[in-house]
Amino acid sequence: MCDMGIHVLLSKGARKYTRLPSLQELIVCMSDTFNQIMRENIYEANLSRKSYEMLEARKKKLRYALKTCAVGDTLAKQYVKDMIQDILIEKYRVSERNINELICFEQDEKMSVWDKFQILLHVFEKSYGKEALTELLLQGGFEKRRIIRDEDICFLYHQYRPALNFIEKLEIVTQRIYCLYKGLGIADDIREMNIDGVSGGVSGTSGENKTLWIFWRGRSVNLAFLKFGSERELERICNNIYRHNRPGHLSRSRGYIVNDMFDHSRVVVARPPFCESWVFFVRKFNKSSKSRLKDLYNQENHELIERFLPYLVKGCQNCAITGSQGSGKTTLLMALIEYINPDFNLRVQELAFELHLRDIYPERNIVTFRETDSISGQEGLDLQKKTDGSVNILGEVATAPVAGWMIQMGLTASVFTMFTHHAGTTQSLVSAMANALLSENIYQDEQAARRQVTEVIRFDIHVGMDGEGNRRIERINEIVTEEASDSVGNILHGSYHIREIIAFENGKYVHKEAVTPVVAEKISAWLNEEEREAFLNEFA
């Protein structure tokens, strides 16, 4: 419940209502009540100095909570919800006798699909916490569905028919009011769950039929039963969700913003005229605990990759982690950080803060930089060279300039470099990086650009997933630079071949080829005697 000081302000305007306002009326009234609390002149209340200071501090806390509750700050969100709940009880006299006037909890035919879903999710959350949505989808038999419709949720609700007490009903009503007043509408409950991401505005032609999408177990699922009430509601959500740490204003001239949220989720918002409609994308990264390599993959003979990958990191090899979105690139990258020599300082370059490696490895020397409106990524890279960094990490190589930074890092700025990329094959990785060097005018000759790429990037670790969403490492390739000649004897610079070290075949990991002698020697130079012997015996 709310602080006693705020309760004093609230009780001054309290009065009994002959009937409850409708849910939509309550949202408007709630906004008026909060505005009244924030505008109240407590100086005229004849309070003692101590009471005045306490009340002023609590108003300041409420003001902060109202600003940050929609950007992932769960404590601020709970504070605002506690206030809403107090207002419902103290000012509007919501009780067990009249709460069904707000949501028809006892009459299924009068409940909306959102009502039924919110009740189900609330009940599941009591048992499963942040895994509630996953459990709901699994128990509903939706794990292979690409679209979930109204009738699916209604059928599931009819199966469970949850019985709610007054406190549970009050919590659901409070959450509904919060969603539509300060929260993220139909996305608010969903965003809190342990899923890969959530997006809105990406389908449909108007606000009334634009539905919510989630990214779950590596694939997009359309929650067609959750619809934005209007285009204005979608616009409200887009204008609130990106505002953590004041990244600037989303406007017609600045049509998109990439930012992180309070809980380190990445958020992208876009608006007309840059985009055909208002849209938002939230990508979540589960950092509740340190990911361990041995816990990421469970396929047959997974011990093979658990033995090999640490050698690449300890052996200071430039590695690309490639794969499609949601395949586990970032998770694997974070797990591999564990094997970097603790004497090496880490310097990270990202478009938006996503890795948050200090949260996972608080004992390490780590600094992360990102591009801003006034500081370019190239300037950030140049600064890194002056900060005693040993290992450079790029969160994602998605554009030509970032590809150029990666090659620069691999050449001069670090002992070794790791990065992620969306390439589907090792050949496409090399081609994409070489084309980026050409487009950035770092090289003018295609062969020279390709040669530079193949000399810098030594291993491609490609991750993927099966139809059930189970992540795995598809292959680990060594990129081997070689000299070749054309039909008239001219040297073709930039020639290379791919050596497949480990592959996932027929449901298990298989050791295919040995690491080339030159690279094996370079890796061995960084290993202790015991590690060197084990590595050479198995992989060289």
C-alpha positions in Angstrom: 0.0 0.0 0.0 1.1 3.6 -0.4 3.1 5.7 2.0 1.2 7.4 4.9 2.2 10.8 3.6 0.7 10.3 0.2 -2.4 8.8 2.0 -2.9 12.2 3.7 -3.1 13.9 0.3 -5.3 11.1 -1.0 -7.8 11.2 1.8 -8.3 15.0 1.5 -10.1 14.4 -1.8 -11.8 11.1 -0.9 -15.5 10.8 -1.1 -18.1 8.0 -1.5 -19.4 7.2 -4.9 -23.0 6.0 -5.4 -21.7 3.8 -8.2 -18.4 2.7 -9.5 -17.2 4.5 -12.6 -16.6 2.2 -15.6 -13.1 0.9 -16.2 -12.4 3.5 -18.9 -13.8 6.3 -16.7 -11.6 5.1 -13.8 -8.5 5.4 -16.0 -9.3 9.1 -16.6 -10.2 9.6 -12.9 -6.9 7.9 -11.9 -4.9 10.4 -14.1 -6.8 13.3 -12.5 -6.1 11.9 -9.0 -2.4 11.5 -9.6 -2.2 15.0 -11.1 -4.0 16.4 -8.0 -1.5 14.6 -5.7 1.5 16.0 -7.6 0.1 19.5 -7.7 -1.0 19.6 -4.0 0.7 22.5 -2.2 1.9 20.8 0.9 3.4 24.0 2.2 -0.1 25.2 3.1 -1.0 22.1 5.0 0.3 23.4 8.3 2.7 20.4 8.7 5.7 20.2 11.0 9.1 20.5 9.2 9.7 16.8 9.6 6.3 15.9 8.2 6.7 18.4 5.4 10.1 16.9 4.4 8.8 13.4 4.5 5.8 14.2 2.3 8.0 16.1 -0.1 10.4 13.2 -0.4 7.4 10.8 -1.0 6.1 13.1 -3.7 9.5 13.1 -5.3 9.5 9.3 -5.2 6.1 9.1 -6.8 7.2 11.6 -9.5 10.2 9.4 -10.3 8.1 6.3 -10.3 5.6 7.8 -12.8 8.5 8.6 -15.1 10.3 5.2 -15.0 7.6 2.6 -14.5 7.0 2.1 -18.2 10.7 1.5 -19.1 11.3 -1.7 -17.2 11.8 -0.5 -13.7 9.8 -3.1 -11.8 10.1 -1.4 -8.4 8.7 1.9 -9.8 5.9 0.0 -11.5 4.9 -1.7 -8.3 5.0 1.6 -6.4 2.5 3.1 -9.0 0.3 0.0 -8.8 0.2 0.2 -5.0 -0.9 3.8 -5.3 -3.6 2.8 -7.8 -4.8 0.0 -5.5 -5.0 2.5 -2.6 -7.0 4.9 -4.7 -9.4 2.2 -5.7 -10.0 1.2 -2.1 -9.8 4.6 -0.3 -11.4 6.9 -2.8 -13.7 4.7 -4.9 -14.6 2.2 -2.2 -13.9 -0.9 -4.4 -14.9 -3.9 -2.4 -15.7 -7.6 -2.8 -19.3 -6.5 -3.2 -18.8 -4.2 -6.3 -15.5 -5.2 -7.9 -17.4 -7.4 -10.5 -18.7 -4.1 -11.9 -15.2 -3.4 -13.3 -14.5 -6.8 -14.8 -17.2 -9.4 -15.0 -15.3 -12.1 -13.2 -18.3 -14.2 -12.5 -19.9 -14.0 -16.0 -17.8 -15.7 -18.7 -20.0 -14.4 -21.6 -19.4 -10.8 -20.6 -15.6 -11.1 -20.3 -13.4 -10.0 -23.1 -10.6 -12.3 -24.4 -8.1 -10.0 -22.8 -9.9 -10.4 -19.4 -9.7 -14.2 -19.7 -6.0 -14.2 -20.8 -5.0 -11.7 -18.0 -6.8 -13.9 -15.4 -5.0 -17.0 -16.7 -1.6 -15.4 -16.8 -2.1 -14.0 -13.3 -3.0 -17.5 -11.9 -0.1 -19.1 -13.8 2.3 -16.4 -12.5 1.4 -17.4 -8.9 2.9 -20.8 -9.6 5.5 -20.2 -12.3 6.7 -16.6 -11.9 8.3 -15.2 -15.0 7.8 -18.6 -16.8 4.1 -18.2 -16.6 3.6 -17.4 -20.2 5.7 -20.3 -21.4 3.8 -22.7 -19.1 0.5 -21.3 -20.4 1.5 -21.8 -24.0 2.8 -25.3 -23.3 -0.2 -26.4 -21.3 -2.5 -24.9 -23.9 -0.7 -27.1 -26.6 0.5 -24.0 -28.5 4.2 -24.8 -28.6 4.1 -25.3 -32.4 1.5 -22.7 -33.3 2.4 -19.6 -35.3 -0.9 -17.8 -34.4 -3.1 -18.0 -31.3 -6.6 -16.8 -31.7 -9.5 -15.7 -29.5 -11.1 -19.1 -29.5 -7.9 -20.8 -28.3 -7.8 -18.6 -25.2 -11.5 -19.0 -24.5 -11.2 -22.8 -24.7 -8.2 -22.8 -22.4 -10.0 -20.5 -19.9 -13.0 -22.8 -20.0 -10.7 -25.7 -19.1 -9.3 -24.0 -16.0 -12.2 -21.8 -14.9 -10.0 -20.2 -12.2 -11.7 -19.2 -8.9 -10.5 -15.9 -7.7 -10.7 -14.3 -4.3 -11.2 -10.5 -3.8 -7.4 -9.8 -3.4 -6.7 -11.6 -6.7 -9.5 -9.7 -8.5 -8.2 -6.4 -7.1 -4.7 -7.2 -8.3 -6.0 -7.9 -11.8 -8.1 -4.7 -11.9 -5.1 -2.7 -10.7 -2.9 -4.2 -13.4 -5.5 -3.4 -16.0 -5.8 0.2 -15.0 -2.0 0.5 -14.8 -1.6 -1.0 -18.3 -3.9 1.5 -19.9 -2.9 4.5 -17.8 0.9 4.4 -17.4 1.9 0.9 -18.6 2.4 -0.7 -22.0 -1.2 -1.7 -22.7 -1.7 -5.2 -23.9 2.1 -5.7 -24.0 2.7 -4.9 -20.3 2.1 -8.3 -18.8 3.8 -10.0 -21.7 7.0 -7.9 -21.5 7.6 -9.0 -17.9 7.8 -12.7 -18.9 10.9 -14.7 -19.7 10.6 -14.7 -23.5 13.0 -13.6 -26.2 11.0 -10.5 -27.2 7.8 -8.7 -28.0 6.7 -6.4 -30.7 3.7 -4.3 -31.7 2.4 -2.5 -34.8 4.0 -5.0 -37.1 0.7 -6.4 -38.6 -2.8 -5.2 -39.4 -3.9 -2.0 -41.1 -5.3 0.0 -38.1 -5.0 0.2 -34.4 -8.1 -1.9 -33.8 -6.8 -4.9 -35.6 -3.1 -4.6 -34.9 -2.1 -7.5 -32.8 0.8 -8.3 -30.4 3.7 -10.6 -31.4 6.2 -12.4 -29.3 9.5 -13.9 -30.1 9.5 -17.2 -28.2 11.9 -20.2 -28.5 13.5 -18.8 -31.6 10.3 -18.0 -33.6 7.7 -15.3 -33.9 4.2 -16.1 -32.6 1.2 -13.9 -33.3 -1.0 -13.4 -30.2 -3.9 -12.5 -32.4 -6.3 -12.4 -29.4 -4.4 -9.3 -28.0 -5.3 -6.2 -30.1 -4.4 -2.6 -29.5 -7.5 -0.6 -28.8 -6.6 2.2 -31.2 -3.8 3.7 -33.2 -3.5 6.4 -30.5 -2.9 3.7 -27.8 -0.1 2.1 -29.9 1.4 5.6 -30.3 1.2 6.2 -26.6 3.1 2.9 -25.9 5.8 3.7 -28.5 6.3 7.2 -27.0 6.8 5.8 -23.5 8.7 2.5 -23.9 12.0 4.0 -25.2 12.6 6.8 -22.7 15.0 5.2 -20.2 18.0 7.6 -19.6 16.5 10.2 -21.9 17.8 9.2 -25.3 16.2 12.1 -27.1 12.8 12.7 -28.7 11.2 10.5 -31.3 10.0 12.9 -34.0 9.1 13.2 -37.6 12.7 14.2 -38.4 14.1 11.5 -36.1 12.0 8.6 -37.1 13.5 5.8 -35.0 15.4 5.3 -31.8 17.4 2.3 -30.5 17.8 2.3 -26.7 18.0 -0.1 -23.7 15.4 -0.4 -21.0 15.9 -0.3 -17.2 16.3 -4.1 -17.2 18.8 -4.1 -20.1 16.2 -5.2 -22.7 16.9 -3.6 -26.1 14.0 -1.5 -27.5 13.6 -0.2 -31.0 10.8 2.2 -31.9 9.9 3.8 -35.2 7.2 6.1 -36.5 5.8 7.7 -39.6 6.9 9.0 -42.0 10.1 6.9 -41.6 8.0 3.8 -40.9 4.5 3.0 -42.4 3.1 2.9 -38.9 4.1 3.3 -35.2 6.0 0.1 -34.2 8.1 -1.1 -31.3 10.4 -4.1 -30.8 11.7 -5.3 -27.4 14.5 -7.8 -27.4 15.1 -9.4 -24.0 18.3 -10.9 -22.7 18.2 -13.3 -19.8 21.0 -12.3 -17.5 19.6 -13.5 -14.2 22.6 -15.7 -13.8 25.9 -16.4 -15.6 25.5 -18.7 -18.6 27.8 -21.7 -18.4 28.9 -23.4 -21.6 28.2 -26.8 -20.2 24.6 -25.8 -19.6 23.8 -24.4 -23.1 23.7 -27.6 -25.2 22.5 -31.0 -24.3 22.7 -32.9 -27.7 24.7 -36.2 -27.9 28.4 -35.8 -27.5 28.0 -32.1 -26.4 31.2 -32.6 -24.3 33.2 -32.3 -27.6 32.3 -28.6 -28.1 32.7 -28.0 -24.3 36.3 -29.1 -24.6 37.1 -27.4 -27.9 35.6 -23.9 -27.6 37.5 -22.9 -24.4 40.8 -23.6 -26.3 39.8 -21.0 -29.0 39.2 -18.4 -26.3 42.2 -19.3 -24.2 44.2 -19.5 -27.4 43.3 -15.9 -28.3 41.7 -16.6 -31.7 39.5 -14.1 -33.5 36.1 -15.7 -33.6 32.8 -14.9 -35.3 29.6 -16.3 -33.7 27.1 -16.5 -36.5 23.4 -17.5 -36.8 19.9 -16.1 -37.2 18.1 -14.0 -34.6 17.2 -15.9 -31.5 19.6 -18.8 -32.2 21.7 -18.0 -29.1 24.6 -16.0 -30.4 24.7 -13.5 -27.6 24.2 -16.2 -25.0 27.1 -18.2 -26.3 29.3 -15.0 -26.5 28.6 -14.2 -22.9 29.4 -17.8 -21.8 32.7 -17.7 -23.6 33.8 -14.6 -21.7 34.4 -16.9 -18.8 37.5 -18.4 -20.5 39.2 -15.2 -21.3 42.5 -14.8 -19.4 41.6 -12.8 -16.2 44.6 -10.6 -16.8 43.1 -9.3 -20.1 41.0 -6.1 -19.9 37.8 -6.2 -22.0 36.6 -3.3 -24.2 33.2 -3.7 -25.8 31.6 -1.7 -28.6 27.8 -1.9 -29.2 25.1 0.0 -31.0 22.9 -0.1 -27.8 24.0 -1.6 -24.5 23.0 -5.3 -24.7 25.7 -7.5 -23.3 26.0 -5.8 -19.9 29.0 -8.0 -19.1 29.7 -6.2 -15.9 26.5 -7.6 -14.5 27.7 -11.1 -15.3 31.4 -10.7 -14.5 31.5 -7.9 -11.9 35.1 -8.8 -11.0 36.5 -8.2 -14.5 38.0 -5.0 -15.9 35.3 -4.2 -18.5 34.2 -1.0 -20.2 31.5 -0.8 -22.9 31.1 2.1 -25.4 28.3 2.9 -27.8 27.7 5.3 -30.6 25.7 8.5 -29.7 24.4 11.4 -31.7 27.6 13.3 -31.0 30.2 10.6 -30.8 30.7 8.2 -33.7 31.5 4.5 -33.4 34.9 5.2 -35.0 35.7 7.8 -32.3 34.7 5.2 -29.7 37.0 2.6 -31.3 39.9 5.1 -31.4 39.3 5.9 -27.7 39.4 2.2 -26.8 42.9 2.0 -28.1 43.9 4.4 -25.4 42.3 2.6 -22.5 44.6 -0.4 -21.8 42.2 -2.9 -23.3 43.5 -6.4 -24.3 40.4 -8.0 -25.8 37.8 -6.2 -28.0 34.2 -7.5 -28.3 31.6 -6.3 -30.7 28.1 -7.1 -29.7 26.8 -7.3 -33.2 28.3 -6.6 -36.7 25.2 -5.6 -38.6 26.4 -2.7 -40.8 29.4 -1.9 -43.1 31.0 0.6 -40.7 30.8 -1.8 -37.8 32.4 -4.5 -40.0 35.2 -2.1 -40.7 35.7 -1.5 -36.9 35.9 -5.3 -36.4 38.7 -5.7 -38.9 40.5 -2.7 -37.4 40.2 -4.3 -34.0 41.5 -7.6 -35.3 44.5 -6.0 -36.9 45.8 -3.5 -34.3 43.6 -2.9 -31.3 43.6 -6.1 -29.3 45.1 -9.5 -28.5 42.0 -11.0 -30.1 38.4 -10.1 -30.9 35.0 -11.8 -30.8 31.8 -10.7 -32.4 28.4 -11.8 -33.6 27.0 -11.7 -37.1 23.9 -12.9 -38.9 25.7 -14.8 -41.7 24.2 -18.1 -42.7 27.4 -19.7 -43.9 31.2 -19.1 -43.5 31.4 -18.1 -47.2 28.6 -15.5 -46.7 30.4 -14.2 -43.6 33.6 -13.6 -45.6 31.8 -12.0 -48.5 29.7 -9.7 -46.2 32.8 -8.5 -44.4 34.8 -8.0 -47.6 31.9 -6.1 -49.2 31.7 -3.9 -46.1 35.4 -3.0 -46.4 34.8 -2.1 -50.0 31.7 0.0 -49.3 33.6 1.9 -46.6 36.5 2.6 -49.0 38.9 0.9 -46.7 40.0 -1.2 -49.7 39.5 -0.7 -53.4 40.3 -4.2 -54.5 38.0 -7.1 -53.8 40.8 -9.7 -53.5 42.7 -7.5 -51.1 39.5 -7.0 -49.0 38.8 -10.7 -48.9 42.4 -11.5 -48.0 42.3 -9.1 -45.1 39.0 -10.6 -43.8 40.4 -14.2 -44.0 43.6 -13.2 -42.3 41.8 -11.6 -39.4 38.8 -13.9 -38.8 40.1 -17.3 -37.9 37.0 -19.3 -36.7 33.3 -19.2 -37.5 31.1 -20.7 -34.8 27.7 -21.1 -36.3 24.7 -21.6 -34.0 21.1 -22.6 -35.0 18.1 -24.4 -33.6 15.7 -27.2 -34.5 12.0 -27.1 -35.1 11.3 -27.4 -31.4 13.4 -24.3 -30.6 16.3 -26.2 -29.1 19.6 -24.3 -29.7 22.7 -26.0 -30.9 26.0 -25.3 -32.6 25.7 -26.3 -36.2 29.4 -26.2 -37.0 32.8 -24.8 -36.1 34.9 -23.9 -39.1 38.5 -22.7 -39.4 39.1 -20.1 -42.2 42.4 -21.0 -43.9 44.1 -18.4 -46.1 45.9 -19.8 -49.1 47.7 -18.7 -52.3 46.1 -19.7 -55.6 46.8 -19.0 -59.2 44.5 -18.4 -62.2 44.8 -20.3 -65.6 47.7 -18.1 -66.7 49.7 -18.2 -63.4 48.6 -14.9 -61.8 48.5 -15.1 -58.0 44.9 -14.7 -56.7 45.1 -13.0 -53.4 42.3 -13.5 -51.0 41.8 -17.2 -51.8 40.8 -19.4 -48.8 39.3 -22.7 -47.9 37.2 -23.8 -45.0 38.2 -26.5 -42.6 35.2 -28.1 -40.8 36.5 -28.9 -37.3 33.3 -29.9 -35.6 29.8 -30.4 -37.1 26.4 -31.4 -35.8 25.3 -34.5 -37.8 22.6 -37.0 -37.2 21.7 -35.7 -33.8 25.2 -35.5 -32.4 28.5 -33.5 -32.5 31.2 -35.0 -34.6 34.9 -34.2 -34.8 35.6 -33.8 -38.6 39.1 -32.4 -39.2 42.1 -31.3 -37.2 43.0 -27.6 -36.7 45.8 -26.6 -39.2 49.3 -26.9 -37.7 50.0 -23.2 -37.9 46.9 -22.2 -35.9 47.4 -25.2 -33.5 50.8 -23.8 -32.7 49.4 -20.3 -32.1 46.7 -21.6 -29.8 49.2 -23.8 -27.9 51.4 -20.9 -27.2 48.7 -19.4 -24.8 47.9 -22.7 -23.0 49.5 -24.2 -19.9 51.4 -27.4 -20.3 48.5 -29.7 -19.3 46.0 -27.8 -21.6 48.5 -27.8 -24.5 49.0 -31.6 -24.3 45.3 -32.3 -24.2 44.5 -29.9 -27.1 47.2 -31.2 -29.4 46.3 -34.8 -28.7 42.6 -34.3 -29.6 42.3 -31.4 -32.0 45.7 -30.9 -33.8 
